[in-house]
Amino acid sequence: MSTMFVNRRALNRSPHKPSRRRLQGMALIEALVASAVLGIGLAAATRLTLHALHTASDTRQRTVAMVLALDAMDCHQSGRTGCALQVSSMVQGTAYSLQVQLQTRPGLALEDLRVRVQWPTAGPGLGTSGQASGEGAGASSPGQVQPPMGELVLHSSRDAVPAWLGVSLP
């Protein structure tokens, strides 16, 4: 009788069953892929949150600028005395510059009103050109970067004839 030595490890392993070491390697690869997918998702969520914050800040600044412009427009439309033509104000940490221009139309009894509000924007400007326009655009020295400016301009006209002129009572 011949004695045959049988390798017990070879009997326990089937040809299609992967080894324990190989399974650990696959688990590591799966963990790396899952981490990469999670990282991409977190980066996208962070970017979306930052965009929402910039949009909310821009909306708040535009709303404040609209309130300031409408207040100045109402003051000048009503013909009240003491309405300022140039005002600088600080609202919630943002400096706003308000300028009002009155111009009489030749040959007509009309005055054109132009109210302009400017403010420095924070972060990437949404809907702004990225540089200051108008009188202050060339005021900086070469090589100096100016912050992007937000701007709101309102136009209107008013009757230059005083209200009491031509009014008759019945």
Secondary structure as GFF3:
##gff-version 3
##sequence-region A 1 170
A	DSSP	alpha_helix	8	12	.	.	.	ID=ss1
A	DSSP	alpha_helix	20	78	.	.	.	ID=ss2
A	DSSP	beta_strand	86	91	.	.	.	ID=ss3
A	DSSP	beta_strand	94	104	.	.	.	ID=ss4
A	DSSP	beta_strand	110	120	.	.	.	ID=ss5
A	DSSP	three_ten_helix	135	138	.	.	.	ID=ss6
A	DSSP	beta_strand	149	159	.	.	.	ID=ss7
###
